[in-house]
Amino acid sequence: MKYISLVIYKIKFKRRVIMAIYDNDRLVIKICKLFYEDNMSQKDISLVLGISKPQVCRMLNYAKKNHIVEFTINNPYSHEFDLEEKLINKYSLKEVFVFNFPYKNITEGIEKLGECCALQLDKYFTDNATIGVMSGRTIASISNFAHKLTREGLMFVPLVGNMGTKGHTWHANVIAENFARKTGGDYCLLNAPILFQNKETCNLMKKEPSISQILDIGRSCNIALIGIGEINTLSTSYLGGAFSINDVTSLTKHNACASVCTSYISKYGKIIDTDLNSRSIGISLNELANTTTIAVSIGNEKVEATKAALKSGYVDIFMTSLDIAEKLLEL
């Protein structure tokens, strides 16, 4: 009993000492000044003031809890961060980047978004990673702003075949080569069109070793960098020559709202099975289920398609402009 009483007495005594120190506002503020303004370490403060390092630590915590010290972050991105958090919660995404920049037209917007997105890629591109790239103007823009990274052994692989006779710079092959050249990585080519007139010819092409090997690499990529296409005559797929007017009409009849890689998505986020699937050369969203997928989108005409793609559950990381982020949260 004497031992227990002694321990209790010591604890009470220590508490009285600590409270006495806390009551000394001048000492608390002095410690805060030395730590936050003069950048002294807790150890040095304890030596200068003749108190223990744990006491310094406790007094700094006391100062924060009692608002003796308050922190203000001058955050010019507060609205963007708020939108990012809301998009993450609404669409069950892992990470979102919302970029705020003015643009007069979609061409300027794509260029500015590409520049913003390119700055974030080093975070996701790891050593010896295989990065799959889709065709499209936005992904092409990102590749134009790509730069030499600290990563080594990067491999870029096209996720879809060539789009058509127009928009050469939008083709996945060109984008993969551009990324490799800018980052110091390597690349491979998928020498086949994205869409055939009949499935028999398409199946024969898929059996060619030069085609099947690239598709296998695409299926096993670590990162997929994808755009989101709308289903209409303004889409990159149509303007580039991949889709015919009959293809657009067929997809519309099947209630397709968005195209991503070689998959077509309804407004409810469901993958639609159409005859185009059997006529396409490329990677489907189902085949990217175990891949970290980064989706990029901009443009008022793509809002509905973007919403559909985000609802599909296949997008992990999403990058967009502030105006589109706001519209996605309004829907």
Sequence and secondary structure as in RCSB ss.txt:
>XXXX:A:sequence
MKYISLVIYKIKFKRRVIMAIYDNDRLVIKICKLFYEDNMSQKDISLVLGISKPQVCRMLNYAKKNHIVEFTINN
PYSHEFDLEEKLINKYSLKEVFVFNFPYKNITEGIEKLGECCALQLDKYFTDNATIGVMSGRTIASISNFAHKLT
REGLMFVPLVGNMGTKGHTWHANVIAENFARKTGGDYCLLNAPILFQNKETCNLMKKEPSISQILDIGRSCNIAL
IGIGEINTLSTSYLGGAFSINDVTSLTKHNACASVCTSYISKYGKIIDTDLNSRSIGISLNELANTTTIAVSIGN
EKVEATKAALKSGYVDIFMTSLDIAEKLLEL
>XXXX:A:secstr
 HHHHHHHHHHHHHHHHHHHHHT HHHHHHHHIIIIIS   HHHHHHHHTS HHHHHHHHHHHHHTTSS      
TTHHHHHHHHHHHHHHT SEEEEE    SSHHHHHHHHHHHHHTTGGGT  TT EEEE  SHHHHHHHHH    S
  S EEEESB B  SS GGGSHHHHHHHHHHHHT EE    SBSB SSHHHHHHHHHSHHHHHHHHHHHT SEEE
EE EESSTTSHHHHTTSS HHHHHHHHHTTEEEEETTEEEETTS EE  HHHHTB B  SGGGTTSEEEEEE  G
GGHHHHHHHHHTT  SEEEEEHHHHHHHHH 
